[in-house]
Amino acid sequence: MEDIQASIKAAVKEVYNVDVEPHVSRPEPEFGDFASNVALQVTKQVHMPPLEVAASLAAKLTEQGYTAEVAGPGFLNIRLSDGALMQLVAQACTIRQTLSGKTIVAEYSDPNPFKVLHAGHLYTTMVGDAVARVLEAAGATVHRVNFGGDVGLHVGKTMWAIIHFLDGEHPEALQQVDPATRLEWLSARYVEGNDAYEDDEEAKAEIVANNKRVYAVHESGDHDSPFAQIYWTCRGWSYDGFDALYALLQVHPFEKYMPESEVTPAGLAIVKDALAKGVLEQSEGAVVFKGEEHGLHTRVFLNSAGLPTYEAKDLGLAATKWQQYHFDGSFIITANDIVQYMKVILKVISHF
């Protein structure tokens, strides 16, 4: 719109030596790409009938590469030539380097190892990749990271089902799983574990115990026990499957995965500090943020068993990203149903 206004203004100046800010609008498509009543705006200044003014300006605009026609009592209907359209496309594809020298962390996709991928992961992957490319085109240095839950109850569920499927903690039996179907195999085990957790109290207790064992694997650095071997092998299958999916989608490779196990220690440290500062507080054996006084939800950061929740891990993720990149900006592509959740996380972070 600004370009056509400038062209009309220049035409009026050249033909009639009059300065004007032309009115331009978008008509119905059959009348052209743009319309202007500029001839009516200047008719008194040039002492000529509007139709005659419009005809002169139409001729001048046509010389400039537009197609201009006179309509009604002195309106101009203007169409862009193919050449003008191509020029606009070229301009649109040239992004100003407004982010030159800036560092931005882009977090998106975020599937969980040991769990089913769904359409939401496809959406956030494609949108996140597109946004990251635009930021790079504007001059930013973009670090693509991928956050996922390699610890937590869903892992306990899948590990329970894997062990039952293998008839015990037999990591060597994993070699029987077809490499081409490993993700599907893990997804099936997660579904089995989730169903067992809901329907079988004995299985539920075993799953809760497995969840704690997974945390212990990370805390002790265990890679040798049969349980740990199953865990690390299947976590690797998940990440290999994610990489294969991203290659299929032709999205930019991620710089790194930031699993929950790596950011949890930083999150626990922040929770401890926030508890000491009174930002978080004890409640029935858990550590929570009382959000109602801020117009937010109450959220649990440590459960009554002393295990960190997603909230604590997100605090650790934010701290880890900052420590590694000292970014100028950070964005996360995620579902809009966690807006209130993220407001709580940001509110707690704001105290540090």
Secondary structure as UniProt FT lines:
FT   HELIX           2..16
FT   STRAND          24..25
FT   HELIX           29..31
FT   STRAND          34..36
FT   HELIX           38..46
FT   HELIX           50..63
FT   TURN            64..65
FT   STRAND          66..71
FT   TURN            72..74
FT   STRAND          75..80
FT   HELIX           82..92
FT   TURN            98..101
FT   STRAND          103..107
FT   TURN            113..114
FT   HELIX           119..137
FT   TURN            138..139
FT   STRAND          141..148
FT   HELIX           153..165
FT   TURN            166..167
FT   HELIX           171..176
FT   HELIX           179..181
FT   HELIX           182..199
FT   HELIX           201..220
FT   HELIX           226..249
FT   STRAND          256..259
FT   HELIX           260..277
FT   STRAND          281..283
FT   TURN            284..285
FT   STRAND          286..289
FT   HELIX           292..294
FT   STRAND          299..302
FT   TURN            304..305
FT   HELIX           310..325
FT   STRAND          329..332
FT   HELIX           336..338
FT   HELIX           339..349
FT   TURN            350..351
//
